[in-house]
């Protein structure tokens, strides 16, 4: 398959292409249930930049407890690619589609991906959380997560900071001290 180089002539030939046709952006890949890790392995083998956020979960089975690495966003793997290369992803077994709106793949905000990566990289307990549409937005004013914006939730005398990815209607929660928070601007 011949892919045209990025220049203004290509934009005249392909007038309907968006900003992600040639520039790599982050997209959410919707995968079959319980296939996220297999999809991530295939993406790794094909050298496609991807991100599968995982968290530790302790599951109790009949005779023992098992510690598992579970997807933070069940059903989703994130990929960074130019849309012209999307067929490489869509051909992977277990991939259903790229999350789209109006028939076009919708890119994620780079800040959303970085926020989740930053939360996972701090060593704080992170776990999936239901997406919240209502609640107070806040900004972390100090500490290792400084600058992140999200929604505040109080539960059992603890404060949780909710980071949401609006495109896929999913959120993650991280525990934080009230003193580190300020109202969002």
C-alpha positions in Angstrom: 0.0 0.0 0.0 1.5 3.4 -1.0 0.9 6.1 1.5 1.3 9.7 0.4 3.7 12.0 2.1 2.4 14.9 4.2 2.1 18.0 2.2 -0.5 20.5 1.1 -1.1 18.7 -2.2 -2.3 15.6 -0.3 -4.8 17.8 1.6 -6.2 18.9 -1.8 -6.4 15.3 -3.0 -7.9 14.1 0.3 -10.1 17.1 1.4 -12.1 15.0 4.0 -9.1 13.9 6.0 -8.8 15.2 9.5 -5.8 16.3 11.5 -5.0 12.7 12.5 -4.6 11.3 9.0 -0.9 11.7 8.9 0.0 12.9 12.4 -0.1 10.3 15.2 -2.8 10.9 17.8 -4.2 8.7 20.6 -7.3 6.6 19.9 -9.3 4.2 22.0 -9.6 0.7 20.5 -12.6 -1.2 21.6 -11.7 -4.8 22.1 -13.7 -8.0 22.8 -14.3 -8.7 26.4 -11.3 -10.1 28.2 -9.1 -9.7 25.1 -7.3 -6.5 26.1 -4.0 -8.1 27.0 -3.9 -10.2 23.8 -4.6 -7.2 21.8 -1.8 -5.3 23.6 0.6 -8.2 22.8 -0.3 -8.1 19.1 0.2 -4.3 19.1 3.6 -4.9 20.7 4.6 -7.5 18.1 3.6 -5.1 15.3 5.5 -2.2 16.9 2.5 0.0 17.3 2.6 2.4 20.2 0.0 1.5 22.7 -1.0 1.9 26.3 -2.9 -0.7 28.4 -3.3 0.6 31.9 -3.5 -2.2 34.5 -4.2 -2.3 38.2 -3.7 -5.0 40.8 -6.8 -6.8 41.9 -7.1 -9.5 44.6 -9.8 -12.1 43.6 -11.0 -14.7 46.0 -11.5 -18.1 44.5 -12.9 -21.2 46.4 -9.6 -22.3 48.0 -7.3 -19.3 47.7 -6.8 -15.6 46.9 -5.2 -14.6 43.6 -3.6 -11.3 42.7 -4.4 -10.4 39.1 -3.4 -7.6 36.8 -6.7 -6.3 35.4 -7.4 -3.6 32.7 -8.2 -0.3 34.3 -10.6 0.4 31.5 -12.2 -3.0 30.6 -12.7 -3.3 26.9 -10.3 -0.6 25.8 -6.7 -0.4 24.7 -5.2 3.0 23.7 -3.1 3.3 20.5 -1.1 6.2 19.1 -1.1 6.2 15.4 -1.9 8.1 12.2 -5.3 7.2 10.8 -3.8 6.1 7.6 -2.3 3.2 9.6 -5.5 2.1 11.3 -5.9 -1.0 9.3 -2.9 -2.5 11.0 -4.9 -2.2 14.3 -8.3 -3.2 13.0 -6.9 -6.5 11.6 -5.8 -7.7 15.0 -7.9 -10.6 16.4 -10.0 -9.3 19.3 -10.2 -5.7 18.0 -13.8 -4.6 17.4 -13.3 -1.0 16.2 -11.8 2.4 17.0 -14.1 4.5 19.1 -15.8 6.8 16.6 -18.3 9.6 16.4 -20.1 10.4 13.3 -18.4 7.6 11.5 -14.9 9.0 12.1 -12.4 7.7 14.7 -12.3 10.3 17.6 -8.9 11.1 19.0 -8.4 11.3 22.7 -6.9 14.3 24.4 -3.1 13.8 25.0 -3.6 15.3 28.5 -6.1 12.5 29.4 -3.6 9.7 28.5 -0.8 11.6 30.4 -3.0 12.0 33.4 -3.7 8.2 33.7 0.0 7.4 33.1 1.0 9.9 35.8 -1.5 8.4 38.3 -0.2 4.9 37.6 3.4 6.0 37.8 3.2 7.4 41.3 2.6 4.1 43.1 -0.7 5.2 44.6 -3.5 2.6 44.7 -5.5 3.1 41.5 -8.6 1.3 40.6 -11.5 1.7 38.1 -14.3 4.0 39.1 -17.7 4.7 37.6 -17.7 7.8 35.4 -19.2 10.8 37.2 -21.0 13.6 35.4 -21.9 15.5 38.4 -19.5 16.6 41.2 -17.0 19.3 41.9 -14.0 19.7 39.7 -10.7 20.4 41.4 -7.1 20.7 40.6 -4.2 19.2 42.5 -2.0 22.1 43.7 1.0 20.2 45.0 2.7 16.8 45.2 3.6 14.4 42.5 0.2 14.7 40.7 0.3 18.5 40.7 -1.7 20.2 37.9 -4.1 17.3 37.2 -7.8 18.3 37.1 -10.6 16.0 38.0 -13.7 15.4 40.2 -13.5 15.1 44.0 -15.4 12.4 45.9 -15.5 11.7 49.6 -16.1 8.2 50.9 -15.4 6.7 54.3 -13.5 9.7 55.6 -11.1 9.6 52.6 -10.9 11.9 49.6 -10.6 10.4 46.2 -9.6 12.3 43.1 -11.4 11.1 39.9 -9.6 11.4 36.6 -12.1 10.9 33.7 -11.6 10.2 30.0 -14.8 11.7 28.5 -14.5 10.0 25.1 -15.0 6.5 26.4 -17.0 7.5 29.5 -14.6 5.9 32.0 -12.8 7.1 35.1 -10.1 6.1 37.6 -9.9 7.0 41.3 -6.8 7.8 43.3 -6.7 8.6 47.0 -5.4 12.1 47.9 -5.2 14.5 50.9 -7.7 17.4 51.0 -4.8 19.8 51.6 -3.4 19.1 48.1 -6.5 20.3 46.3 -7.7 23.6 45.0 -10.8 24.6 43.0 -10.4 24.2 39.3 -10.0 27.4 37.4 
